[in-house]
Amino acid sequence: MILKQRDEKLTTNKYEKAGEKAETQMIHYLQRAFGDDENILVLNDLRIKDDNGEVAQMDHLIIHEFGFILVESKSVTTEISINEEGEWIRHFHGKKGMPSPINQAQRQIKILKKVLEANKEKLFRKNLVTKILKNSFDNYPFDVLIAISDSGIINRPKQYDTSMVLKADQVCDRIEEIIGTYRKKSKSLLSIEIPASFYSTTMQVIAALLTSKHVPIEQDNIHHKVEEEQVVYGEKNRKKEVEKTALKSAFSFCCKHCKSDNIQIVWGKYGYYFKCSDCNGNTPIKLTCKDNSCKVKLKKEKDHFYKVCETCNTKELYFVNITESKNNV
């Protein structure tokens, strides 16, 4: 059962579009295999943080009765090689090294475990069995699968284990195989490898908690979170002022003439610049990145402005224009 779909995102270059295509392909296979299966829950495009602010960006998280399977989608339209040391090489306009998706997924699992462990009192049923066994998510299996685009070619080493690296169309069969193996072990009276399986309601509660902790990348780029306030009749304007003040504090820009933060980005003869609403002064916008060779530009999406670097293949929120409401309540 699919409980979370992929977030809507604006793709700004061919690499992001390729990644989106790979994830969408895998979602299609997961939907076809498990869309009606209430015992297998799928969360796509899940981004969570632990208490230290470390982020886990998971393409596809599978919750089943015995544990978890993390599926990392990778767009490979040509060829990849994995050597005996577990190093990954992409064959595209020559050979280029790339980070290991296996190591990447394992780092995400560490963060996922921390988040689950920090909330385990809310997730496990409180009964005599759980008190005796002292349930911990450290006892449950967390498996990793790497989904390569169907059109890609995988060159495998002879010694290093790459059984978790599969074509996308093979992943669902492997998921069923993994769960089937745990099911057989759980039926053995002598088996101590597999902890007590999750109740179906426990699986739903885990999925709901993780979904509630999802932080989209666009939202996370605003470093100051607007505090939720209870709005009563006649106080809508006051809440809007609180939100406006909080949003302004997320950015450090101000007018170079009067130092006011009551500014907006506008378009002029020479491109975008800040316009001050207090003194009517203009302040130039200077975009910087890693070095002078970077191709950086400002991209407007309604009231949001994003700093996009084509060289580094990055996109981050730069500023939000705050419009004054004309309605009085």
C-alpha positions as CSV (number, residue, x, y, z in Angstrom):
1,M,0.0,0.0,0.0
2,I,1.4,3.4,-1.0
3,L,1.0,5.8,1.9
4,K,3.2,8.6,0.6
5,Q,3.8,9.7,-2.9
6,R,6.7,11.7,-4.3
7,D,6.7,15.4,-3.5
8,E,6.0,17.8,-6.4
9,K,9.3,19.3,-7.3
10,L,10.6,21.7,-10.0
11,T,13.4,20.1,-11.9
12,T,15.8,22.8,-13.2
13,N,18.4,20.7,-15.2
14,K,18.8,17.3,-17.0
15,Y,20.3,15.6,-13.9
16,E,17.4,16.4,-11.7
17,K,15.0,15.3,-14.5
18,A,16.9,12.0,-14.8
19,G,16.7,11.4,-11.1
20,E,13.0,12.2,-11.1
21,K,12.5,9.7,-13.9
22,A,14.3,6.9,-12.0
23,E,12.3,7.5,-8.9
24,T,9.0,7.6,-10.8
25,Q,9.9,4.4,-12.6
26,M,10.5,2.7,-9.2
27,I,7.3,4.1,-7.8
28,H,5.4,2.6,-10.7
29,Y,6.8,-0.9,-9.9
30,L,6.1,-0.5,-6.2
31,Q,2.5,0.6,-6.9
32,R,1.9,-2.3,-9.3
33,A,3.3,-4.9,-6.8
34,F,2.1,-3.6,-3.4
35,G,-0.6,-1.0,-4.1
36,D,-3.3,-3.3,-2.7
37,D,-1.2,-5.1,-0.1
38,E,-2.0,-3.8,3.4
39,N,0.9,-5.8,4.9
40,I,3.6,-3.8,2.9
41,L,3.5,-0.1,3.4
42,V,5.5,2.2,1.0
43,L,6.6,5.8,1.8
44,N,8.1,7.5,-1.2
45,D,10.5,10.6,-1.1
46,L,10.7,10.7,2.7
47,R,13.0,13.3,4.2
48,I,13.4,13.3,8.0
49,K,15.8,14.8,10.6
50,D,17.1,13.4,13.9
51,D,17.5,15.4,17.1
52,N,21.0,16.6,15.9
53,G,19.7,18.0,12.7
54,E,21.1,15.2,10.5
55,V,19.0,14.6,7.4
56,A,18.0,11.3,5.8
57,Q,16.6,11.6,2.3
58,M,15.0,8.3,1.4
59,D,13.7,7.6,-2.1
60,H,11.5,4.7,-1.0
61,L,11.0,3.2,2.4
62,I,9.2,-0.2,2.8
63,I,7.7,-1.1,6.2
64,H,6.8,-4.8,6.5
65,E,5.8,-7.0,9.4
66,F,9.4,-7.9,10.2
67,G,11.3,-4.6,9.6
68,F,12.3,-2.1,7.0
69,I,13.7,-2.1,3.5
70,L,15.2,1.1,2.1
71,V,15.3,1.4,-1.7
72,E,17.7,4.0,-3.3
73,S,16.9,4.8,-6.9
74,K,19.8,5.7,-9.2
75,S,19.5,7.0,-12.7
76,V,21.9,5.0,-14.9
77,T,21.2,5.3,-18.6
78,T,24.6,4.0,-19.7
79,E,26.9,1.8,-17.5
80,I,28.2,1.6,-14.0
81,S,31.0,-0.5,-12.5
82,I,31.7,-1.6,-8.9
83,N,35.2,-2.7,-8.0
84,E,36.4,-5.2,-5.4
85,E,36.7,-2.4,-2.8
86,G,33.1,-1.4,-3.3
87,E,33.9,1.8,-5.2
88,W,31.5,2.9,-7.8
89,I,32.4,4.2,-11.3
90,R,30.0,5.8,-13.8
91,H,30.7,5.4,-17.5
92,F,29.5,8.7,-19.0
93,H,31.8,10.7,-21.3
94,G,34.6,8.6,-19.9
95,K,35.0,7.1,-16.4
96,K,34.0,9.1,-13.4
97,G,33.9,8.1,-9.7
98,M,30.6,8.5,-7.8
99,P,29.6,8.1,-4.1
100,S,28.5,4.6,-3.2
101,P,24.7,4.4,-3.0
102,I,25.1,1.5,-0.6
103,N,27.0,3.6,1.9
104,Q,24.6,6.5,1.4
105,A,21.6,4.2,2.2
106,Q,23.3,2.8,5.3
107,R,23.9,6.4,6.6
108,Q,20.2,7.1,6.0
109,I,19.3,4.0,8.0
110,K,21.4,5.2,11.0
111,I,19.4,8.4,11.1
112,L,16.1,6.5,10.6
113,K,16.9,4.2,13.5
114,K,17.6,7.2,15.7
115,V,14.3,8.8,14.9
116,L,12.4,5.6,15.5
117,E,14.3,4.8,18.7
118,A,13.6,8.3,20.1
119,N,9.8,7.7,19.5
120,K,9.6,4.0,20.4
121,E,7.4,4.6,23.5
122,K,4.7,6.0,21.1
123,L,5.2,3.1,18.6
124,F,5.3,-0.2,20.4
125,R,2.2,-1.5,22.2
126,K,2.5,-1.4,26.0
127,N,2.0,-5.0,27.2
128,L,3.7,-7.7,29.2
129,V,5.7,-9.0,26.2
130,T,7.1,-5.6,25.3
131,K,8.1,-5.0,28.9
132,I,9.9,-8.3,29.2
133,L,11.6,-8.1,25.7
134,K,12.3,-4.4,26.0
135,N,11.6,-3.8,22.3
136,S,14.1,-1.7,20.4
137,F,14.3,-0.9,16.7
138,D,18.0,-2.0,16.9
139,N,16.6,-5.5,17.0
140,Y,14.8,-5.3,13.7
141,P,16.3,-5.8,10.3
142,F,16.9,-2.8,8.0
143,D,17.7,-4.0,4.5
144,V,19.1,-1.9,1.6
145,L,18.3,-2.3,-2.1
146,I,19.8,-0.1,-4.9
147,A,17.5,0.3,-7.9
148,I,19.3,1.0,-11.2
149,S,17.4,2.3,-14.2
150,D,16.2,-0.6,-16.4
151,S,18.2,0.7,-19.3
152,G,21.5,0.7,-17.3
153,I,24.3,-1.8,-17.4
154,I,25.9,-3.1,-14.1
155,N,29.4,-4.4,-14.1
156,R,29.9,-6.5,-11.0
157,P,33.1,-7.6,-9.2
158,K,33.7,-11.3,-8.4
159,Q,34.3,-11.0,-4.7
160,Y,32.5,-7.9,-3.3
161,D,28.8,-8.6,-2.6
162,T,26.6,-6.6,-4.9
163,S,23.4,-8.7,-4.5
164,M,21.5,-5.6,-3.2
165,V,22.2,-3.8,-6.5
166,L,19.4,-4.6,-9.0
167,K,17.6,-3.3,-12.0
168,A,14.4,-1.4,-11.0
169,D,12.1,-4.1,-12.4
170,Q,13.8,-6.7,-10.2
171,V,13.4,-4.9,-6.9
172,C,9.8,-5.9,-6.0
173,D,10.6,-9.6,-6.4
174,R,13.6,-9.1,-4.1
175,I,11.4,-7.4,-1.5
176,E,9.0,-10.3,-1.5
177,E,12.0,-12.7,-1.3
178,I,13.5,-10.8,1.8
179,I,10.1,-10.8,3.6
180,G,9.6,-14.5,2.7
181,T,12.9,-15.4,4.3
182,Y,12.1,-13.6,7.5
183,R,8.7,-15.3,7.6
184,K,10.2,-18.7,7.4
185,K,12.7,-17.9,10.1
186,S,10.0,-16.5,12.4
187,K,8.0,-19.8,12.1
188,S,11.0,-21.8,13.4
189,L,10.7,-22.3,17.2
190,L,14.5,-22.4,17.5
191,S,15.1,-19.1,15.6
192,I,16.2,-16.1,17.7
193,E,17.3,-14.0,14.7
194,I,13.9,-12.4,14.1
195,P,12.2,-10.4,16.8
196,A,8.4,-10.4,17.3
197,S,6.7,-9.2,14.1
198,F,4.9,-5.9,14.1
199,Y,1.1,-5.7,14.6
200,S,-0.5,-4.2,11.5
201,T,-1.7,-1.3,13.6
202,T,1.9,-0.7,14.7
203,M,3.1,-0.6,11.1
204,Q,0.4,2.0,10.4
205,V,1.4,4.1,13.5
206,I,5.1,3.9,12.4
207,A,4.2,5.1,8.9
208,A,2.1,7.9,10.2
209,L,4.8,9.1,12.6
210,L,7.5,9.1,9.9
211,T,5.1,10.9,7.4
212,S,4.4,13.6,10.1
213,K,8.2,14.2,10.4
214,H,8.7,14.6,6.7
215,V,10.5,17.9,5.9
216,P,10.4,18.9,2.2
217,I,13.6,20.4,1.0
218,E,11.8,23.6,0.0
219,Q,10.5,24.1,3.5
220,D,13.8,23.3,5.1
221,N,15.6,26.0,3.2
222,I,13.8,28.6,5.3
223,H,15.9,28.3,8.5
224,H,13.5,29.9,10.8
225,K,10.2,28.1,11.5
226,V,7.1,30.1,11.9
227,E,5.5,29.3,15.3
228,E,2.0,27.9,15.1
229,E,-0.5,30.2,17.0
230,Q,-4.1,29.6,17.7
231,V,-6.2,32.0,15.7
232,V,-9.4,33.3,17.2
233,Y,-12.0,35.5,15.7
234,G,-10.7,39.0,14.9
235,E,-7.0,38.0,15.2
236,K,-6.2,36.9,11.6
237,N,-4.3,40.1,10.9
238,R,-2.2,39.6,14.1
239,K,-1.2,36.1,12.9
240,K,-0.2,37.4,9.5
241,E,2.1,39.9,11.1
242,V,3.7,37.2,13.2
243,E,4.3,35.1,10.1
244,K,5.7,38.1,8.2
245,T,8.1,38.9,11.0
246,A,9.2,35.3,11.3
247,L,9.7,35.0,7.5
248,K,11.8,38.2,7.4
249,S,14.1,36.9,10.1
250,A,14.9,33.9,8.0
251,F,17.0,36.1,5.7
252,S,19.8,38.5,6.5
253,F,19.3,41.0,3.7
254,C,18.6,44.7,4.3
255,C,18.6,48.0,2.5
256,K,22.1,49.3,2.1
257,H,20.9,52.9,2.6
258,C,18.6,52.8,5.7
259,K,19.3,49.2,6.9
260,S,15.6,48.4,6.8
261,D,14.5,44.8,6.1
262,N,11.3,46.0,4.5
263,I,12.6,45.1,1.1
264,Q,11.5,43.2,-2.0
265,I,13.1,41.8,-5.1
266,V,12.1,43.5,-8.3
267,W,13.2,43.3,-11.9
268,G,15.0,46.2,-13.6
269,K,17.0,47.1,-16.6
270,Y,20.1,45.2,-15.4
271,G,18.3,42.2,-13.7
272,Y,17.0,41.6,-10.2
273,Y,17.7,43.9,-7.3
274,F,16.3,44.8,-3.8
275,K,13.8,47.7,-3.6
276,C,13.3,49.3,-0.1
277,S,9.7,50.2,0.8
278,D,10.9,52.6,3.5
279,C,13.4,54.9,1.7
280,N,12.7,53.8,-1.9
281,G,16.5,53.0,-2.2
282,N,17.9,50.2,-4.5
283,T,20.3,47.5,-3.3
284,P,22.2,45.3,-5.8
285,I,22.0,41.5,-5.5
286,K,25.3,39.7,-5.5
287,L,25.1,36.0,-6.0
288,T,28.1,33.9,-5.0
289,C,28.8,30.1,-5.0
290,K,31.9,28.0,-4.5
291,D,34.2,29.9,-6.9
292,N,34.1,32.5,-9.7
293,S,33.7,29.8,-12.4
294,C,30.2,28.9,-11.1
295,K,27.2,29.9,-13.2
296,V,24.8,31.3,-10.7
297,K,21.4,32.9,-11.4
298,L,18.2,33.8,-9.6
299,K,15.0,31.9,-10.5
300,K,11.6,33.3,-9.6
301,E,8.7,31.1,-8.7
302,K,5.7,33.3,-7.7
303,D,7.0,35.2,-4.6
304,H,9.9,32.8,-4.0
305,F,13.4,33.4,-5.5
306,Y,15.9,30.5,-5.7
307,K,19.6,30.7,-6.2
308,V,20.4,28.1,-8.9
309,C,24.0,27.1,-9.8
310,E,24.3,25.1,-13.0
311,T,27.9,24.2,-12.3
312,C,27.3,22.7,-8.8
313,N,23.8,21.4,-9.8
314,T,22.3,23.0,-6.7
315,K,19.1,25.0,-6.0
316,E,18.3,26.8,-2.7
317,L,15.8,29.3,-1.5
318,Y,17.3,32.8,-1.6
319,F,14.5,35.1,-0.7
320,V,10.7,35.4,-0.4
321,N,8.8,38.6,-1.3
322,I,6.3,39.4,1.4
323,T,3.2,41.0,0.0
324,E,0.9,43.1,2.2
325,S,-2.7,41.9,2.6
326,K,-5.3,44.4,1.5
327,N,-8.1,42.7,3.5
328,N,-8.9,43.8,7.0
329,V,-10.7,41.5,9.4
